[in-house]
């Protein structure tokens, strides 16, 4: 079953305590979304990976997102100075 496969992967990557807290906190409003994410994203993205590899991938994706924000901030900080110097 797709949900069970996704939930197994989710628990391996995030840990039982985190998943249990998230499951306990979900509402009737977000339950269908959580089920879709568990069936789709967790199963498709991480199934077949070792839990440690999936955790590493999650960490690298988060680090990549932070680095992209840093670069974007630096570009935004330097662009006005270039315009001023060219004037």
TORKOL-4160 file (C-alpha; in steps of 0.2 Angstrom, whole numbers, padded with zeros to 4 digits, m for minus):
87
<pt num="1" X="0000" Y="0000" Z="0000"/>
<pt num="2" X="0007" Y="0017" Z="m0005"/>
<pt num="3" X="0003" Y="0026" Z="0012"/>
<pt num="4" X="0011" Y="0012" Z="0022"/>
<pt num="5" X="0027" Y="0013" Z="0011"/>
<pt num="6" X="0028" Y="0032" Z="0013"/>
<pt num="7" X="0025" Y="0031" Z="0031"/>
<pt num="8" X="0038" Y="0018" Z="0034"/>
<pt num="9" X="0051" Y="0029" Z="0024"/>
<pt num="10" X="0045" Y="0045" Z="0034"/>
<pt num="11" X="0047" Y="0036" Z="0050"/>
<pt num="12" X="0065" Y="0030" Z="0046"/>
<pt num="13" X="0070" Y="0048" Z="0040"/>
<pt num="14" X="0062" Y="0059" Z="0053"/>
<pt num="15" X="0060" Y="0046" Z="0068"/>
<pt num="16" X="0045" Y="0039" Z="0076"/>
<pt num="17" X="0043" Y="0053" Z="0089"/>
<pt num="18" X="0043" Y="0067" Z="0076"/>
<pt num="19" X="0030" Y="0058" Z="0065"/>
<pt num="20" X="0019" Y="0053" Z="0080"/>
<pt num="21" X="0019" Y="0072" Z="0086"/>
<pt num="22" X="0014" Y="0077" Z="0068"/>
<pt num="23" X="0001" Y="0064" Z="0066"/>
<pt num="24" X="m0007" Y="0069" Z="0083"/>
<pt num="25" X="m0007" Y="0087" Z="0078"/>
<pt num="26" X="m0015" Y="0085" Z="0061"/>
<pt num="27" X="m0032" Y="0092" Z="0059"/>
<pt num="28" X="m0047" Y="0086" Z="0048"/>
<pt num="29" X="m0042" Y="0101" Z="0037"/>
<pt num="30" X="m0024" Y="0095" Z="0033"/>
<pt num="31" X="m0026" Y="0076" Z="0035"/>
<pt num="32" X="m0029" Y="0074" Z="0016"/>
<pt num="33" X="m0014" Y="0084" Z="0012"/>
<pt num="34" X="m0003" Y="0074" Z="0024"/>
<pt num="35" X="m0009" Y="0058" Z="0017"/>
<pt num="36" X="m0005" Y="0064" Z="m0001"/>
<pt num="37" X="0012" Y="0070" Z="0004"/>
<pt num="38" X="0015" Y="0053" Z="0013"/>
<pt num="39" X="0009" Y="0043" Z="m0001"/>
<pt num="40" X="0018" Y="0053" Z="m0015"/>
<pt num="41" X="0033" Y="0063" Z="m0009"/>
<pt num="42" X="0039" Y="0052" Z="0004"/>
<pt num="43" X="0037" Y="0036" Z="m0005"/>
<pt num="44" X="0043" Y="0042" Z="m0022"/>
<pt num="45" X="0058" Y="0053" Z="m0016"/>
<pt num="46" X="0065" Y="0042" Z="m0002"/>
<pt num="47" X="0059" Y="0024" Z="m0005"/>
<pt num="48" X="0074" Y="0013" Z="m0009"/>
<pt num="49" X="0086" Y="0024" Z="0000"/>
<pt num="50" X="0094" Y="0019" Z="0016"/>
<pt num="51" X="0087" Y="0030" Z="0031"/>
<pt num="52" X="0104" Y="0038" Z="0034"/>
<pt num="53" X="0106" Y="0043" Z="0015"/>
<pt num="54" X="0088" Y="0050" Z="0015"/>
<pt num="55" X="0093" Y="0061" Z="0031"/>
<pt num="56" X="0109" Y="0066" Z="0023"/>
<pt num="57" X="0099" Y="0071" Z="0007"/>
<pt num="58" X="0086" Y="0081" Z="0018"/>
<pt num="59" X="0101" Y="0090" Z="0026"/>
<pt num="60" X="0109" Y="0094" Z="0010"/>
<pt num="61" X="0093" Y="0101" Z="0003"/>
<pt num="62" X="0091" Y="0112" Z="0018"/>
<pt num="63" X="0109" Y="0118" Z="0017"/>
<pt num="64" X="0107" Y="0122" Z="m0002"/>
<pt num="65" X="0092" Y="0132" Z="0001"/>
<pt num="66" X="0101" Y="0142" Z="0015"/>
<pt num="67" X="0116" Y="0145" Z="0003"/>
<pt num="68" X="0104" Y="0151" Z="m0011"/>
<pt num="69" X="0096" Y="0164" Z="0001"/>
<pt num="70" X="0114" Y="0170" Z="0006"/>
<pt num="71" X="0119" Y="0172" Z="m0013"/>
<pt num="72" X="0102" Y="0181" Z="m0017"/>
<pt num="73" X="0105" Y="0192" Z="m0002"/>
<pt num="74" X="0123" Y="0196" Z="m0007"/>
<pt num="75" X="0117" Y="0200" Z="m0025"/>
<pt num="76" X="0103" Y="0211" Z="m0019"/>
<pt num="77" X="0116" Y="0220" Z="m0008"/>
<pt num="78" X="0129" Y="0223" Z="m0021"/>
<pt num="79" X="0118" Y="0228" Z="m0036"/>
<pt num="80" X="0113" Y="0245" Z="m0030"/>
<pt num="81" X="0131" Y="0249" Z="m0027"/>
<pt num="82" X="0135" Y="0245" Z="m0045"/>
<pt num="83" X="0122" Y="0256" Z="m0051"/>
<pt num="84" X="0128" Y="0270" Z="m0041"/>
<pt num="85" X="0146" Y="0268" Z="m0046"/>
<pt num="86" X="0141" Y="0268" Z="m0065"/>
<pt num="87" X="0131" Y="0284" Z="m0063"/>
